[in-house]
């Protein structure tokens, strides 16, 4: 085997400036949870659009899931998708506007050889009365549908960027999610053969 040929070199980050500004009226101060996927010859960046105003009631503002696209990962555009209306106009890049999903919606490209859908995603809402993590699927990465009624069969807090994907090493789906352990913030994981039945998390 190879020995003595491994070298770790930490590169110094270089500031290349802002590539995406969350400056649209449906975006703002609490936009985030950016997830970037390489999809064929383009990149897609999914993120939460949310302009939280502490002086307003929760009912007066709405979080949404948005998308930006790029051919090189440097120059990004926000496509006008026409899927959802914001202040009377569908001229926006909103892909989801659903309370139980948009706090931290995170999609992934399903690389399972037997995948039923090309895109899957998980999300949790920001409302106090909404609990659990919800599964979504899409054929084009823009138009999303609920995979099944109700939340996923997992126990956790889910109030962070929960990551799911097909793990080819164990031929199963795997999810990493936020929870509490001994009164401390923790990250847990669980596998699933079908994205429906999940083993006990660790």
C-alpha positions as CSV (number, residue, x, y, z in Angstrom):
1,X,0.0,0.0,0.0
2,X,0.9,3.7,-0.2
3,X,2.6,5.1,2.8
4,X,4.2,8.5,3.4
5,X,2.5,10.1,0.4
6,X,-0.2,12.0,2.1
7,X,0.2,15.7,2.6
8,X,-2.4,18.1,3.9
9,X,-2.2,21.7,2.7
10,X,-4.6,24.3,4.0
11,X,-5.2,27.1,1.4
12,X,-5.8,30.6,2.5
13,X,-9.4,31.8,1.7
14,X,-9.5,34.6,-0.9
15,X,-12.4,37.0,-0.7
16,X,-13.9,37.2,-4.2
17,X,-16.8,39.5,-3.2
18,X,-20.5,39.0,-3.0
19,X,-22.0,36.6,-5.6
20,X,-25.6,36.6,-4.5
21,X,-27.3,39.4,-2.7
22,X,-30.6,38.6,-0.9
23,X,-32.1,42.0,-1.8
24,X,-35.5,41.1,-3.3
25,X,-38.6,42.2,-1.4
26,X,-39.3,38.5,-0.5
27,X,-35.7,38.0,0.7
28,X,-33.9,40.1,3.3
29,X,-32.2,40.1,6.7
30,X,-32.8,36.4,7.6
31,X,-32.3,34.8,4.3
32,X,-30.0,31.8,4.5
33,X,-29.6,28.0,4.6
34,X,-28.0,28.2,1.2
35,X,-27.6,24.8,-0.5
36,X,-25.7,24.6,-3.9
37,X,-26.1,21.7,-6.2
38,X,-24.3,20.9,-9.4
39,X,-27.0,19.8,-11.8
40,X,-25.6,18.8,-15.2
41,X,-23.9,21.8,-16.8
42,X,-25.4,24.3,-14.3
43,X,-25.4,25.1,-10.6
44,X,-28.5,25.8,-8.6
45,X,-28.5,27.6,-5.2
46,X,-31.5,27.0,-3.0
47,X,-32.0,29.3,0.0
48,X,-34.6,30.7,2.4
49,X,-36.0,34.1,1.5
50,X,-37.1,35.9,4.7
51,X,-37.1,39.5,5.8
52,X,-37.8,39.1,9.5
53,X,-39.1,42.2,11.2
54,X,-39.2,41.9,15.0
55,X,-41.8,44.6,15.1
56,X,-44.3,42.7,13.1
57,X,-46.5,39.8,14.0
58,X,-45.5,36.4,12.6
59,X,-48.7,36.3,10.5
60,X,-47.5,39.5,8.7
61,X,-44.4,38.0,7.1
62,X,-43.8,34.8,5.1
63,X,-40.6,32.8,4.7
64,X,-40.2,31.2,1.2
65,X,-37.7,28.9,-0.5
66,X,-36.0,30.5,-3.5
67,X,-33.5,29.5,-6.2
68,X,-30.7,31.1,-8.1
69,X,-28.8,29.6,-11.1
70,X,-25.3,29.8,-12.5
71,X,-23.3,28.3,-15.3
72,X,-19.9,28.8,-13.5
73,X,-20.7,29.0,-9.8
74,X,-19.6,32.7,-9.8
75,X,-22.2,34.7,-11.7
76,X,-25.7,34.0,-10.5
77,X,-29.1,35.0,-11.8
78,X,-32.5,34.7,-10.1
79,X,-35.0,33.3,-12.6
80,X,-38.5,34.6,-12.9
81,X,-40.4,31.4,-12.4
82,X,-44.0,32.6,-12.1
83,X,-44.8,29.9,-9.6
84,X,-45.9,32.0,-6.6
85,X,-47.4,35.4,-6.2
86,X,-45.7,38.0,-4.0
87,X,-47.4,41.3,-3.5
88,X,-49.6,40.6,-6.5
89,X,-46.7,39.6,-8.9
90,X,-45.4,36.2,-9.9
91,X,-42.2,37.8,-11.3
92,X,-39.9,36.1,-8.7
93,X,-37.7,33.1,-8.0
94,X,-39.8,31.5,-5.3
95,X,-40.2,27.7,-5.4
96,X,-42.0,27.1,-2.1
97,X,-44.2,29.3,0.1
98,X,-45.5,26.8,2.7
99,X,-45.2,27.4,6.4
100,X,-44.3,23.8,7.3
101,X,-41.3,23.7,4.9
102,X,-39.7,27.1,4.3
103,X,-37.7,27.7,7.5
104,X,-34.9,25.4,6.3
105,X,-35.8,23.6,3.1
106,X,-32.8,21.6,1.8
107,X,-33.0,19.7,-1.5
108,X,-30.7,17.1,-3.0
109,X,-30.3,15.2,-6.2
110,X,-31.3,11.6,-5.6
111,X,-28.5,9.3,-7.0
112,X,-30.2,6.1,-5.9
113,X,-30.2,3.9,-9.1
114,X,-33.8,3.0,-8.3
115,X,-34.9,6.6,-7.4
116,X,-38.5,7.4,-8.0
117,X,-37.7,11.1,-8.2
118,X,-34.7,13.1,-9.5
119,X,-34.9,15.6,-6.7
120,X,-35.9,15.2,-3.0
121,X,-35.9,17.7,-0.2
122,X,-36.6,18.1,3.5
123,X,-37.9,21.1,5.4
124,X,-39.3,22.3,8.7
125,X,-41.5,25.3,9.3
126,X,-40.9,28.3,11.6
127,X,-44.3,28.4,13.2
128,X,-44.5,27.3,16.8
129,X,-47.4,24.9,16.2
130,X,-45.6,23.0,13.3
131,X,-43.5,20.1,14.4
132,X,-41.5,17.5,12.5
133,X,-39.5,17.4,9.3
134,X,-41.4,17.1,6.0
135,X,-40.3,15.3,2.8
136,X,-40.8,16.7,-0.7
137,X,-40.0,15.6,-4.2
138,X,-39.7,17.2,-7.7
139,X,-39.1,16.2,-11.3
140,X,-37.4,19.5,-12.3
141,X,-36.1,20.9,-9.0
142,X,-38.5,23.8,-9.2
143,X,-42.0,22.4,-8.8
144,X,-42.3,20.5,-5.5
145,X,-44.9,18.1,-4.1
146,X,-45.3,16.4,-0.7
147,X,-43.9,12.9,-0.7
148,X,-46.4,11.7,1.8
149,X,-49.0,13.1,4.3
150,X,-47.6,14.3,7.6
151,X,-44.0,14.6,8.8
152,X,-41.2,12.1,8.4
153,X,-41.1,9.3,10.9
154,X,-38.1,10.8,12.8
155,X,-37.8,12.4,16.2
156,X,-35.8,15.5,16.5
157,X,-35.7,19.3,16.7
158,X,-34.8,19.9,13.0
159,X,-34.2,23.6,13.6
160,X,-31.1,23.8,11.5
161,X,-29.9,22.8,8.0
162,X,-30.9,19.1,7.9
163,X,-29.0,17.2,5.2
164,X,-30.3,14.0,3.4
165,X,-28.8,12.1,0.5
166,X,-28.4,8.7,-1.0
167,X,-25.3,7.0,0.5
168,X,-23.9,4.5,-2.0
169,X,-21.5,3.0,0.6
170,X,-24.4,1.5,2.5
171,X,-27.0,1.5,-0.3
172,X,-29.4,3.5,1.8
173,X,-30.6,7.1,2.3
174,X,-29.0,8.9,5.2
175,X,-30.0,12.0,7.0
176,X,-28.1,14.3,9.4
177,X,-30.4,16.4,11.6
178,X,-30.4,18.8,14.6
179,X,-31.6,17.6,17.9
180,X,-30.9,17.9,21.7
181,X,-28.8,15.4,23.7
182,X,-28.3,15.7,27.4
183,X,-29.6,19.3,27.3
184,X,-27.1,20.3,24.6
185,X,-27.4,20.9,20.9
186,X,-26.5,17.8,18.9
187,X,-26.4,16.4,15.4
188,X,-27.9,12.9,14.9
189,X,-28.0,10.6,11.9
190,X,-30.3,7.8,10.7
191,X,-30.5,5.5,7.6
192,X,-33.5,4.5,5.5
193,X,-33.8,2.0,2.7
194,X,-36.7,3.9,1.0
195,X,-36.9,7.5,2.5
196,X,-40.0,6.4,4.4
197,X,-38.9,3.9,7.2
198,X,-36.0,5.3,9.3
199,X,-33.8,3.3,11.7
200,X,-33.3,4.7,15.2
201,X,-31.1,7.7,15.1
202,X,-27.7,7.8,16.8
